C-alpha cells in the first residue's frame, strides 16, 4: 500500500485520518506522516492499516503497468449493512466480481 493508495482509499470511504487511526488502532501522526510521505511505516503497521481499509470495502489495485490504485468492493451503504450483519453473527459478504 503506497501513501497515494492510502489517501485514495480514505477519500473513497469518505473517512478522516482519525477514523482510520481508530479502525486500525494506530496513531493519527503515523498515518499523516505516511500519507504526506514524510516517513515510512513499519510493515506490521502498514498491514494493520491495509487490513482495516480492506475490511471497510477497499480493494487495492497493483501497479501492473497501469498505475496502482484502489476501488470499493461495495458501496458505503452495503459495507455498513454487511458490518452490521457480521457484528450480529450474520453472513459474511463476498464480492460478486
N, C-alpha and C positions, 0 to 999 in steps of 0.2 A: 504494500500500500504506500503510494507516494503522498507527499504533502498535498499535491493538487487533487488527488483522488479523495483524500480525506475532506478537503474543502467542498468538493463536488458532492460527496455523499451527504454532508451536513446540509448543504443547500437543497438537495433533492428531498431530504426528510423534513426540511424546514425546522431544524433544531439548532440551538445555540451551542457554544462551547461548553457552557455549564451543564446543559442537558447531556451532552456526550460524555463529559467527565463523570457525571453521576452514573450513566449507563455502563461505562467501562471501569468505574472505580479507580480513576486516575485523577491527577490534578489538572486544573484549567491551565496552569502555567506550562505544564508539559505539552498539552495539546496546542496551545498558542505558539509556543516556541517551535514546535514541529511544523505546524501549518505555515508559519512565516519563514520557514527554512533557516532559522537561527540556531538550530541544534538538531541533533539526531534523536532517535528514540530507541531505547533498548528493545531488542527483538521480542522479548516476552510482553512488554508494554504495548508494542505495536500490534502484536497478536490479539491482546485483550481488546484493544480499540477496534480492530478489524472485525473480531467476532461480535462485538456489540453492534456494530453497524450492519453486519450481515444478519443478525437476529432481528433487526428492525426492517429488513427487506432490501438491503443494498446488495447488489451483485457487482463484484469487481471485474472489470474487463481488462485482460492483459494487453501489453503493447502490441504484439503480433504484427508489427509494421503499420498498423492503422492508428496508433495512438492509444495510450492507456486511458481508461475512463471508468464510469460507473453507470448503473441503471437500477431502477427499482424493480424488485421481484414482484411486488404487489403495490397497489396504490395505498396511500396513507390510511384510508378508512378500512381497507381489507387487513392491513397489518394490525391495526388496533383491535379489530374483531378477532383475528387469529390469536393475538396475545391474550385477549380476554378468555377465549376458549382454552388456550394452553394453560393459563393460570388456574382455570377451574378444573383441570384434568381432562379437558376435551381432546378432540382430534388434533393432530399436528398437521399444519398446512404444508402442501407441496406446490411447487411451481408447475404449471401445465406446459411450460416451454421446453 
